[in-house]
Amino acid sequence: MTKKLNKIIAVANQKGGVGKTTSVVNLATALAACDRNTLIIDSDPQGNASTGFGIKYSERDADLYSVICGKTNIIDSIKPTMIPKLDIIPTSPNLSALEQELVNVDNREYIIRNLIDQIKDKYDYIFIDCPPSLGLITLNALCAVESLIIPLQTEYYALEGLTQLINTFDSVKKNFNNNITLQGILLTMYDKRNKISEMVSNDVRHHFNNQVFKTVIPRNVRVSEAPSYGQPVLMYDISCPGSQAYASLAGEIINQEKDL
């Protein structure tokens, strides 16, 4: 039996609407298509990653919230998707109550890490789709992973939030998880007709150099349409520019495997 990579990655940005969940869904799909056993943990109470695979709210009883609360075994919460080699642990709005419920729990920052330890040997990649905030759930995710991918919309205000997120990353690395690394900044919603997109892209590459992925995710209507059909864009329209970009990104991630 081939040894699994056990690469655990958080995808986070406290700013909403940057393509975070879209990137998780489609990057994981592309890696599964490349024969990597992959799991998505949907830790955003909005549950958009779960919806993106057509999982109805009525099918989410065994979700991440019930696992954290001890009502469900993590193995029982794993659902296969329509993509071979790609599983998901869904979530529901119940997760939004978690921060208040865990306020007096010891080592509450490491709950998700302890859960992942039970299943990580089954997968090459585990992605945690984080909520658009820097609260306890995101902290749990950053304490559980080896690396962080930051999706960054190529618009004017994007850089302000990036500074705050990098500061949070540095704090987590110093105080909670000294093994975490910044795997890359992913430029999303790039519009080649818009000079702002080019300016933001150049600025980010100037400041972060090779920590920015070469692949850029374009603004693409097919990417926006796919979730309403409960499908990743790579299933909805594999030939569109968005699908091709996520396939390219998967290639970059796979090329990084030799460094693991």
C-alpha positions in Angstrom: 0.0 0.0 0.0 1.4 3.4 -1.0 2.1 5.7 1.9 -0.1 8.7 2.0 1.4 12.2 2.0 -0.7 13.5 4.9 -0.5 17.1 3.8 -3.0 19.2 5.8 -3.8 22.6 4.5 -6.0 25.5 5.7 -7.5 27.9 3.2 -8.3 31.1 5.0 -9.0 34.8 4.5 -11.1 36.8 7.0 -12.5 38.8 4.1 -15.5 37.2 2.5 -16.1 36.9 -1.2 -12.5 36.2 -2.2 -13.0 32.8 -3.8 -11.9 30.8 -0.7 -14.5 28.1 -0.8 -14.5 28.0 -4.6 -10.8 27.4 -4.5 -11.1 24.6 -1.9 -13.8 22.8 -3.8 -12.0 23.0 -7.2 -8.4 22.5 -6.1 -9.5 19.4 -4.1 -11.4 18.1 -7.1 -8.4 18.6 -9.4 -6.1 16.8 -6.9 -8.5 13.9 -6.6 -8.6 13.7 -10.4 -4.8 13.4 -10.2 -5.2 10.2 -8.1 -4.6 11.9 -4.7 -6.9 10.8 -1.9 -8.4 14.0 -0.7 -10.7 15.2 2.1 -12.4 18.6 2.6 -13.3 19.7 6.1 -16.0 22.3 5.8 -15.4 24.5 8.9 -17.4 27.5 7.6 -20.8 27.7 9.3 -22.2 28.9 6.0 -21.6 25.4 4.7 -20.9 26.5 1.1 -18.3 23.8 0.4 -20.9 21.2 1.4 -23.5 22.9 -0.8 -21.0 23.0 -3.6 -21.1 19.2 -3.7 -24.9 19.0 -3.6 -25.1 17.9 0.0 -28.5 19.0 1.4 -29.0 20.4 4.9 -31.1 17.4 5.7 -28.1 15.2 5.0 -25.8 17.0 7.4 -26.8 15.5 10.8 -23.3 13.9 11.1 -21.5 17.2 10.5 -18.4 18.8 11.9 -20.3 20.4 14.8 -21.7 17.1 16.0 -18.2 15.6 15.8 -16.7 18.4 17.9 -19.5 18.0 20.4 -18.9 14.3 20.7 -22.2 13.3 19.2 -20.7 11.7 16.1 -17.5 9.7 15.4 -15.4 11.5 12.9 -15.3 8.4 10.7 -19.1 8.5 10.5 -19.1 12.1 9.5 -17.1 11.6 6.3 -19.2 11.6 3.1 -18.1 10.6 -0.3 -18.6 13.2 -3.1 -19.5 12.5 -6.7 -15.7 12.8 -7.4 -13.7 9.5 -6.9 -11.1 9.8 -4.2 -12.7 13.0 -2.8 -14.5 13.0 0.5 -16.0 15.8 2.7 -16.9 16.4 6.3 -19.9 18.7 5.9 -21.1 21.5 8.2 -24.2 23.4 9.1 -25.1 26.7 10.7 -24.9 24.9 14.1 -21.2 25.4 14.0 -21.6 29.2 14.5 -22.5 28.5 18.2 -19.3 26.6 18.8 -17.2 29.5 20.1 -19.5 30.2 23.0 -19.8 26.5 23.8 -16.0 26.0 24.0 -15.1 29.1 26.0 -14.3 27.1 29.1 -12.8 24.0 27.4 -9.1 23.2 28.1 -6.9 23.2 25.0 -9.8 24.3 22.8 -7.4 25.5 20.1 -6.4 21.9 19.3 -9.8 20.2 19.0 -9.8 20.0 15.2 -6.1 18.8 15.2 -6.9 16.0 17.6 -9.8 14.9 15.4 -7.7 15.0 12.2 -5.1 12.8 13.9 -7.7 10.0 13.8 -8.1 10.0 10.1 -5.1 11.7 8.4 -3.5 8.4 7.4 -6.3 7.8 4.9 -5.5 10.9 2.8 -2.8 12.5 0.8 -4.4 16.0 1.2 -6.8 17.4 3.8 -8.1 20.9 3.2 -9.9 22.9 5.9 -12.2 25.5 4.4 -12.1 28.2 7.1 -14.9 30.8 7.9 -14.4 34.4 6.9 -13.2 35.5 10.3 -10.2 35.1 12.6 -12.1 33.5 15.5 -11.7 30.2 17.4 -12.7 28.0 14.4 -10.0 29.5 12.2 -7.5 29.3 15.1 -8.4 25.6 15.4 -7.8 25.1 11.7 -4.4 26.9 11.8 -3.3 24.8 14.8 -4.2 21.6 12.9 -2.4 22.2 9.7 1.0 22.2 8.2 0.4 25.0 5.8 -1.8 27.9 4.8 -3.1 29.0 1.4 -4.5 32.5 1.3 -6.9 33.3 -1.6 -6.5 37.0 -2.4 -9.0 38.9 -4.6 -7.1 41.2 -7.0 -9.0 44.3 -5.9 -8.0 47.5 -4.2 -8.9 46.7 -0.5 -7.6 43.1 -0.6 -4.1 44.1 0.7 -5.4 45.6 3.9 -6.9 42.3 5.1 -3.8 40.4 4.0 -1.6 42.3 6.5 -4.0 41.3 9.3 -4.1 37.7 8.3 -0.3 37.5 8.0 0.0 38.9 11.5 -2.4 36.3 12.8 -0.4 33.6 11.0 2.8 34.8 12.6 1.1 34.8 16.1 -0.2 31.3 15.6 3.2 30.1 14.5 4.8 31.7 17.6 2.3 30.6 20.2 0.4 27.5 19.0 1.8 25.7 16.0 5.4 26.3 15.1 5.3 23.8 12.2 2.9 25.9 10.1 4.2 27.4 6.9 2.7 29.8 4.3 2.2 27.5 1.3 1.2 30.3 -1.0 -1.0 33.3 -1.8 -3.5 32.6 -4.5 -4.6 35.5 -6.7 -8.3 35.1 -7.5 -11.0 36.9 -9.6 -8.3 38.3 -11.8 -9.8 40.5 -14.6 -7.2 41.2 -17.3 -9.3 44.1 -18.6 -9.0 45.8 -15.2 -5.9 47.7 -14.4 -6.5 47.3 -10.7 -6.1 43.5 -11.0 -2.7 44.0 -12.7 -1.6 46.5 -10.1 -2.6 44.4 -7.1 -1.0 41.3 -8.7 2.3 43.1 -9.3 2.3 44.6 -5.8 1.7 41.2 -4.1 4.3 39.5 -6.2 6.8 42.3 -5.3 6.3 41.9 -1.6 5.9 38.1 -1.4 8.0 36.9 -4.4 7.9 33.1 -4.7 5.2 32.7 -2.0 2.6 33.7 -4.6 1.4 30.9 -6.8 2.2 31.3 -10.5 -1.4 30.2 -11.3 -3.9 33.1 -11.3 -7.6 32.3 -11.0 -9.5 34.4 -13.5 -12.9 36.0 -13.0 -15.1 33.5 -14.9 -18.9 33.2 -15.0 -18.8 29.4 -15.2 -17.0 29.3 -11.9 -19.8 31.3 -10.4 -22.5 29.2 -11.9 -21.2 25.8 -10.9 -22.2 25.8 -7.2 -25.9 26.4 -8.0 -25.7 23.0 -9.8 -24.0 21.3 -6.8 -20.9 20.7 -8.8 -17.3 21.8 -8.9 -16.6 23.8 -12.0 -14.3 21.1 -13.3 -17.4 18.9 -13.6 -19.7 21.6 -14.7 -17.4 22.9 -17.6 -14.0 21.4 -17.7 -12.9 23.5 -20.7 -13.6 26.9 -19.2 -10.8 29.2 -18.1 -11.6 28.7 -14.4 -11.3 24.9 -14.7 -8.1 25.2 -16.5 -6.7 27.5 -13.8 -7.5 25.1 -11.0 -6.0 22.2 -12.9 -2.9 24.3 -13.3 -2.9 25.1 -9.5 -3.2 21.4 -8.7 -0.1 20.9 -10.9 1.8 23.5 -8.8 0.8 21.8 -5.6 1.8 18.4 -6.9 5.2 19.8 -8.0 5.7 20.9 -4.3 5.3 17.3 -3.2 9.0 16.5 -3.8 9.8 19.0 -1.0 7.6 17.2 1.6 
